[in-house]
């Protein structure tokens, strides 16, 4: 008799999600995205047990082995995915899990150079010094807060002076 066999990519993807989640603060809320166009997870940040509207997107990639060059982990990304993520109002964290190392590396999308729009894909260079196992979530939270407040202020109407 024949039965379905789980493809190795499915197992690798599951392992990368489990790895990522184990390094998140326990009170942060993880929302998985069913239909993936570049967003694998939406992370809601809790501060002192309170959710204040701070959230970011995670694009999670995984491979069995490293694709290292000059101290960076390389990862291909479609230009269309980059554009989609860049135009999103939330902060984006790109993460690549390496199964053979049991480690993941990260970079904020703001630190990825803009791609050539005539190409189908670009190579993202994630610094191997940016280990997920050593991430400082306070720094990520502060950046998310900065961007969130800037966007909120940009959308508010200009207040008239009291003396007018």
C-alpha positions in Angstrom: 0.0 0.0 0.0 1.1 3.5 -0.7 0.7 6.4 1.7 1.6 10.1 1.5 5.1 10.9 2.4 6.0 14.2 4.1 8.3 16.2 1.9 11.6 17.3 3.5 10.8 20.9 2.8 7.7 20.7 5.0 9.7 19.3 7.9 12.4 21.9 7.5 9.9 24.7 7.4 8.2 23.4 10.6 11.6 23.1 12.3 12.5 26.7 11.4 9.2 28.0 12.8 9.7 26.1 16.1 13.3 27.4 16.3 12.2 31.0 15.7 9.3 30.8 18.2 11.6 29.5 21.0 13.6 32.8 20.9 10.6 35.1 21.1 9.6 36.6 24.5 6.9 34.4 26.0 4.2 37.0 26.1 4.5 38.1 22.5 1.7 37.0 20.3 2.5 35.1 17.1 0.0 35.1 14.2 0.8 32.7 11.4 -0.2 33.8 7.9 -2.1 31.1 5.9 -1.7 32.5 2.5 1.9 33.6 2.2 2.9 36.4 -0.1 6.0 37.3 1.9 4.6 37.4 5.4 5.1 34.2 7.4 4.3 35.6 10.8 2.9 38.7 12.3 4.4 39.3 15.7 2.5 41.5 18.3 4.8 42.9 20.9 3.7 42.9 24.6 5.3 45.3 27.0 4.8 44.6 30.7 1.9 42.3 29.7 0.2 45.1 27.6 -0.3 45.1 23.8 0.1 48.7 22.5 -0.2 48.2 18.8 3.4 47.4 18.2 3.9 44.7 15.6 6.2 43.5 12.9 6.3 41.0 10.1 8.6 38.0 9.8 9.7 36.5 6.5 11.2 33.2 7.5 13.4 31.2 5.1 15.2 27.9 5.8 17.9 25.7 4.3 19.6 22.5 5.3 23.1 24.0 4.9 24.8 27.4 5.0 25.3 29.5 1.9 27.9 31.8 3.5 30.1 34.3 1.8 32.4 36.8 3.5 30.7 36.5 6.9 27.2 36.8 5.5 24.5 34.2 5.0 23.0 34.5 1.5 19.4 34.1 0.7 17.5 34.7 -2.6 14.4 36.8 -2.4 12.0 37.6 -5.2 12.0 41.3 -6.1 8.2 41.2 -6.1 8.3 39.9 -2.5 10.8 42.6 -1.5 8.5 45.3 -3.0 5.4 43.8 -1.3 7.2 43.8 2.1 8.8 47.2 1.6 5.4 48.8 0.8 3.9 47.3 4.0 3.4 49.7 6.8 5.0 47.4 9.4 8.6 46.7 10.1 9.9 43.6 8.4 12.4 41.1 9.9 14.0 38.6 7.5 15.2 35.4 9.1 17.1 32.5 7.7 17.3 29.2 9.6 20.2 26.8 8.9 19.3 23.3 9.9 22.9 22.0 10.0 23.9 24.7 12.4 20.7 24.8 14.5 20.9 28.6 14.2 19.1 31.4 12.3 20.4 34.8 11.1 18.3 38.0 10.7 18.3 41.4 9.1 15.8 44.2 9.1 14.4 44.9 5.6 15.5 48.5 5.9 19.1 47.3 5.9 18.7 45.4 2.6 19.7 47.5 -0.5 16.9 48.3 -2.9 16.9 45.7 -5.7 17.2 46.3 -9.4 13.6 46.3 -10.6 14.6 44.7 -13.9 15.6 41.5 -12.1 13.4 38.7 -10.9 15.3 38.1 -7.6 18.0 39.6 -5.4 20.4 38.1 -3.0 20.0 39.2 0.6 23.1 39.2 2.8 22.3 38.4 6.4 25.3 39.1 8.7 26.3 35.9 10.5 26.9 38.1 13.6 23.1 38.6 13.7 22.3 35.3 15.4 18.7 34.8 16.3 19.8 33.0 19.5 21.5 36.2 20.6 19.0 38.8 19.3 18.3 41.8 21.5 14.5 42.1 21.3 14.6 45.4 23.1 16.4 46.9 20.1 13.8 45.5 17.7 11.0 46.8 19.9 12.5 50.3 20.0 12.9 50.3 16.2 9.3 49.1 15.7 8.1 51.8 18.2 10.0 54.5 16.3 8.6 53.5 12.9 5.1 53.0 14.3 5.0 56.4 15.9 6.4 58.1 12.8 3.7 56.5 10.6 0.9 57.4 13.1 2.1 61.0 13.2 2.4 61.2 9.4 -1.3 60.2 9.2 -2.6 62.6 11.7 -4.0 66.0 10.6 -1.8 69.0 11.3 -3.1 70.7 14.5 -3.8 74.4 14.3 -2.2 76.8 16.7 -4.3 77.7 19.7 -3.8 81.4 18.9 -5.4 81.3 15.5 
